[in-house]
Amino acid sequence: MIDSFSIRMRNRHTLTIPIFAISLFLATIFIASCGDEGDVTEDTSMVDTLQPTTTPPATQTPVPEPPAGDPPPVEEPVVAGVSFKDDIQPILAERCAIPGCHAAPGVAGLNLSEYDTFKKGGNGGPAFDAGNGKGSLVVKRIDGGGMPPGGPPLDGDQVQLFIDWIDEGAENN
């Protein structure tokens, strides 16, 4: 007589064997496919037709070599300087060259609405001395001198723009 335990075990074996066989088959395929990566052989019969043509060495122009002993020229990096038009003029137009201050005719004879009149200066002399930012009259007036009156003073970055621009030569750029 067959008991229920024997029937369950027989049913379990009927499923286990096919699952084991399929797993073994898949593992064999996986392992076999891993070994083919380095065994590629190339057909080089077409390689010669794909090579670019080159000019024969006799017709090539040799590249001149620099003379011995002279180091190659070193290019200085271009430093973007302060621009009168882009950096200084907007500050003057907003804070200084306004009616009642330093617009034509200008308080103390100083007209800051254009580069030429700014360069000329006013009753106190030239507004700036190119190359001497901190010693220029305009920097002394805007750096703690109460300019512009009736409004907040120029901030440190704005004052530094004037100093840098004057130190760089105070060009109309």
C-alpha positions in Angstrom: 0.0 0.0 0.0 1.3 3.4 -0.9 0.9 6.0 1.7 0.4 9.7 1.1 4.0 10.5 2.0 5.3 8.3 -0.8 3.0 10.0 -3.3 4.2 13.5 -2.3 7.9 12.4 -2.6 7.3 11.0 -6.0 5.6 14.2 -7.2 8.5 16.2 -5.8 11.0 14.2 -7.7 9.1 14.6 -10.9 9.5 18.4 -10.7 13.0 18.4 -9.2 14.7 16.5 -12.0 13.5 18.7 -14.9 14.4 21.9 -13.0 17.8 20.5 -12.2 18.4 19.5 -15.8 17.3 22.9 -17.1 19.6 24.7 -14.6 22.5 22.5 -15.5 21.9 23.2 -19.2 21.8 27.0 -18.7 24.9 27.0 -16.5 26.8 25.1 -19.2 25.7 27.6 -21.9 26.8 30.6 -19.7 30.2 29.1 -18.8 30.8 28.2 -22.5 30.0 31.7 -23.7 32.3 33.4 -21.2 35.5 32.0 -22.8 35.0 33.4 -26.3 35.8 37.0 -25.7 39.6 36.9 -26.5 39.5 34.4 -29.3 38.4 36.9 -32.1 40.4 36.5 -35.3 40.4 39.3 -37.8 40.3 39.1 -41.5 43.1 41.4 -42.5 42.7 40.9 -46.2 40.9 44.3 -46.6 43.1 46.3 -44.2 45.5 47.3 -47.0 42.7 48.9 -49.0 41.5 50.9 -46.0 44.9 52.5 -45.1 45.1 56.2 -46.0 47.6 57.1 -48.7 50.5 59.2 -47.6 52.8 61.5 -49.5 56.2 59.9 -50.2 58.9 61.2 -47.8 60.8 62.9 -50.6 58.1 65.4 -51.2 57.2 66.3 -47.6 58.3 69.7 -46.3 60.3 69.4 -43.2 59.2 71.3 -40.1 61.8 73.9 -39.1 63.2 73.4 -35.7 63.7 76.3 -33.4 67.3 77.4 -33.0 69.2 75.7 -30.3 69.7 77.7 -27.1 66.7 80.1 -27.6 63.8 79.2 -25.3 60.4 79.4 -27.0 58.5 82.7 -26.5 56.2 82.6 -23.5 52.9 84.4 -24.1 51.6 86.4 -21.2 48.0 85.7 -20.3 45.7 88.4 -21.4 44.2 90.0 -18.3 40.8 91.6 -18.8 41.3 95.0 -17.4 38.9 97.5 -16.2 37.0 99.3 -18.9 36.0 103.0 -18.7 32.9 102.4 -20.9 31.7 99.1 -19.2 32.8 99.6 -15.6 33.5 103.2 -14.7 31.1 105.2 -16.9 28.0 103.4 -15.5 29.0 104.2 -11.9 29.6 107.9 -12.8 26.3 108.1 -14.8 24.3 106.7 -11.9 25.9 108.2 -8.9 28.0 111.3 -9.9 27.2 112.8 -13.3 23.7 113.8 -12.4 22.1 117.3 -12.5 23.2 119.3 -9.5 26.4 117.4 -9.0 29.1 116.7 -11.6 27.1 117.0 -14.9 27.7 120.0 -17.2 28.6 122.6 -15.9 29.5 120.6 -12.8 30.1 121.4 -9.2 33.6 122.7 -8.6 34.0 122.8 -12.4 34.1 119.0 -12.6 32.0 117.4 -15.3 32.0 113.6 -15.1 29.5 112.9 -17.9 32.2 112.2 -20.5 35.8 110.8 -20.4 37.5 114.0 -21.8 35.9 116.3 -19.2 36.6 113.7 -16.4 40.3 113.5 -17.5 40.5 117.3 -17.6 39.4 117.6 -14.0 37.9 120.6 -12.3 38.8 123.6 -10.1 40.9 121.3 -7.8 43.0 120.0 -10.6 43.1 116.7 -12.5 40.6 114.2 -11.2 43.1 111.3 -11.6 46.8 110.7 -12.3 47.1 107.7 -14.6 49.1 105.0 -12.9 48.5 106.3 -9.4 45.1 105.1 -8.4 45.2 105.6 -4.6 46.9 109.0 -5.0 44.3 110.3 -7.4 41.9 113.0 -6.3 38.8 111.1 -7.4 39.8 108.1 -5.4 40.5 110.2 -2.3 37.0 111.8 -2.6 35.0 108.6 -3.2 37.0 106.5 -0.7 35.7 107.8 2.6 35.4 111.5 1.4 31.6 111.8 1.6 31.0 111.3 -2.1 28.4 111.2 -3.4 26.6 113.4 -1.0 23.0 112.6 -0.2 23.3 108.9 -1.0 25.2 105.9 0.2 28.9 105.9 -0.5 30.3 103.8 -3.2 31.0 100.2 -2.0 34.5 98.8 -1.8 34.3 97.0 -5.1 33.3 100.1 -6.9 36.2 102.1 -5.4 38.6 99.3 -6.3 37.4 99.5 -9.9 38.4 103.2 -10.0 41.8 102.4 -8.4 42.4 99.5 -10.8 41.3 101.5 -13.9 43.6 104.4 -13.0 46.5 102.0 -12.1 46.0 100.4 -15.6 46.5 103.8 -17.3 43.0 105.3 -17.1 42.3 104.7 -20.8 39.2 105.6 -22.6 38.3 102.0 -23.4 
